Amino acid sequence: MNTPANDLLDGTQQHLDPKIAIVWAAGSAVLPLFLTIAAVVTVLAVDAPDWMLGVAVFGGVALTLAGVVWARMAWARWRWTAWPDAVELRHGVLRVRESLVPYHRIQQIDIVRDPLERVLGLSSLILRTASSTSDAKIPGLPQQTADGLRRRLLALAGVDDAV
């Protein structure tokens, strides 16, 4: 999805890069894996019955798989659209959130790249407004697309790019 930024502002609904589901799945798997390791070590340390070891491993695997499935569902439900005057975001699995950020309210746009996102060539755009409750984030953009979109949105918002 290395689409030029101008082509993204035509009101076409955009999807996130599928690699962001990997980032989200990895993030949701950390805690269950840590808890599984802690449970297994505890069960082995106290010389508990073998069935407890099975429960600990099964529970950890189940929670990890649930996190991976949830990440995939979250990716499938994420959409964003850039109109000539605003960005519209729609996401959520159980609770769907829709927001519209008019360009004239944008004061700053940040690009965030977590370590795993950098490895996968992804970026997140954070659209900052004067209201602390209306900041918006578009995750899972290829780096070149995020850079170009940031510059284009800053120009439309009339904000000087001081970076």
C-alpha positions as CSV (number, residue, x, y, z in Angstrom):
1,M,0.0,0.0,0.0
2,N,2.6,2.6,-1.0
3,T,-0.1,4.9,-2.4
4,P,0.8,8.5,-3.0
5,A,-0.7,10.7,-0.3
6,N,-2.9,12.7,-2.7
7,D,-4.5,9.5,-3.9
8,L,-5.6,8.7,-0.3
9,L,-7.6,11.9,0.1
10,D,-10.4,11.0,-2.4
11,G,-12.9,9.6,0.2
12,T,-12.0,6.0,-0.6
13,Q,-12.2,3.7,2.5
14,Q,-8.7,2.5,3.4
15,H,-7.6,-0.7,5.2
16,L,-4.6,-1.0,7.4
17,D,-1.6,-3.0,6.3
18,P,-2.1,-6.7,7.3
19,K,1.2,-6.7,9.1
20,I,-0.2,-4.6,11.9
21,A,-2.2,-7.7,13.0
22,I,1.2,-9.3,13.7
23,V,2.2,-6.4,15.9
24,W,-1.1,-6.6,17.8
25,A,-1.0,-10.4,18.1
26,A,2.5,-10.2,19.5
27,G,1.4,-7.6,22.0
28,S,-1.5,-9.6,23.1
29,A,0.6,-12.8,23.5
30,V,3.2,-11.4,25.9
31,L,1.1,-11.5,29.0
32,P,-0.5,-14.9,28.5
33,L,3.0,-16.4,27.7
34,F,4.5,-14.8,30.8
35,L,1.6,-16.1,33.0
36,T,2.0,-19.6,31.5
37,I,5.7,-19.7,32.2
38,A,5.0,-18.5,35.8
39,A,2.3,-21.1,36.3
40,V,4.4,-23.9,34.9
41,V,7.4,-22.9,37.1
42,T,5.1,-22.7,40.1
43,V,3.4,-26.1,39.4
44,L,6.9,-27.7,39.0
45,A,8.3,-26.0,42.1
46,V,5.5,-27.1,44.4
47,D,5.4,-30.6,43.0
48,A,1.8,-30.3,42.1
49,P,-0.2,-33.1,40.3
50,D,0.5,-33.5,36.6
51,W,-3.0,-32.4,35.6
52,M,-2.2,-28.9,37.0
53,L,0.7,-28.6,34.6
54,G,-1.7,-29.5,31.8
55,V,-4.2,-26.9,32.9
56,A,-1.5,-24.2,33.1
57,V,-0.2,-25.0,29.6
58,F,-3.7,-25.4,28.1
59,G,-4.8,-22.1,29.7
60,G,-1.8,-20.3,28.4
61,V,-2.1,-21.6,24.9
62,A,-5.9,-20.8,24.8
63,L,-5.3,-17.2,26.0
64,T,-2.5,-16.7,23.5
65,L,-4.7,-18.0,20.6
66,A,-7.5,-15.9,21.8
67,G,-5.2,-12.8,21.6
68,V,-4.1,-13.7,18.1
69,V,-7.7,-14.2,16.9
70,W,-8.7,-10.9,18.6
71,A,-5.8,-9.1,16.8
72,R,-7.0,-10.5,13.5
73,M,-10.6,-9.4,14.1
74,A,-9.4,-5.9,15.2
75,W,-7.4,-5.6,11.9
76,A,-10.4,-6.7,9.8
77,R,-12.6,-4.1,11.4
78,W,-10.2,-1.1,11.1
79,R,-11.0,1.4,8.4
80,W,-10.1,5.0,7.7
81,T,-11.1,7.5,5.1
82,A,-9.5,10.8,4.2
83,W,-12.0,13.3,2.8
84,P,-11.1,16.7,1.3
85,D,-11.8,18.3,4.7
86,A,-11.5,15.6,7.4
87,V,-10.3,12.2,8.3
88,E,-12.8,9.6,9.4
89,L,-11.8,6.6,11.5
90,R,-13.9,3.5,12.2
91,H,-12.6,0.6,14.4
92,G,-13.6,-1.8,17.1
93,V,-14.7,-5.4,17.5
94,L,-17.3,-5.4,20.2
95,R,-17.6,-1.6,20.7
96,V,-17.3,0.2,17.4
97,R,-15.8,3.6,17.5
98,E,-16.3,6.2,14.8
99,S,-14.6,9.6,14.8
100,L,-14.2,12.4,12.4
101,V,-11.2,14.8,12.7
102,P,-11.6,18.0,10.6
103,Y,-8.3,19.2,9.2
104,H,-8.8,22.7,10.6
105,R,-8.7,21.2,14.1
106,I,-5.4,19.4,13.6
107,Q,-2.5,21.1,15.4
108,Q,0.2,18.5,15.1
109,I,0.7,15.1,13.4
110,D,3.2,12.7,14.9
111,I,4.6,9.5,13.4
112,V,5.2,6.7,15.9
113,R,7.2,3.5,15.0
114,D,7.5,0.9,17.8
115,P,10.4,-1.6,17.5
116,L,8.3,-4.3,15.9
117,E,6.6,-1.8,13.6
118,R,10.0,-0.6,12.4
119,V,11.1,-4.2,11.6
120,L,7.9,-4.7,9.6
121,G,8.2,-1.3,7.9
122,L,5.1,0.2,9.5
123,S,4.2,3.5,11.1
124,S,1.3,5.0,13.1
125,L,0.1,8.6,12.5
126,I,-1.2,10.4,15.5
127,L,-3.4,13.4,14.7
128,R,-3.3,15.9,17.6
129,T,-6.0,18.5,18.1
130,A,-6.6,21.1,20.9
131,S,-9.0,18.7,22.6
132,S,-7.3,16.0,24.6
133,T,-10.2,13.6,23.8
134,S,-10.1,14.0,20.1
135,D,-6.6,12.9,19.2
136,A,-6.8,10.2,16.6
137,K,-4.4,7.4,15.6
138,I,-4.1,5.6,12.3
139,P,-1.9,2.5,12.9
140,G,-0.5,0.1,10.4
141,L,0.6,2.4,7.6
142,P,3.6,1.7,5.5
143,Q,6.4,4.1,6.4
144,Q,6.5,5.9,3.0
145,T,2.7,6.3,3.0
146,A,2.7,7.6,6.6
147,D,5.4,10.2,5.7
148,G,3.6,11.4,2.6
149,L,0.2,11.5,4.3
150,R,1.6,13.4,7.2
151,R,3.0,16.1,4.9
152,R,-0.2,16.3,2.9
153,L,-2.5,16.5,6.0
154,L,-0.3,19.2,7.6
155,A,-0.6,21.2,4.4
156,L,-4.3,20.8,4.4
157,A,-4.5,21.7,8.1
158,G,-2.4,24.8,7.5
159,V,0.1,23.7,10.0
160,D,3.8,24.3,9.5
161,D,5.9,21.2,9.5
162,A,8.6,22.1,12.1
163,V,10.3,18.7,11.9
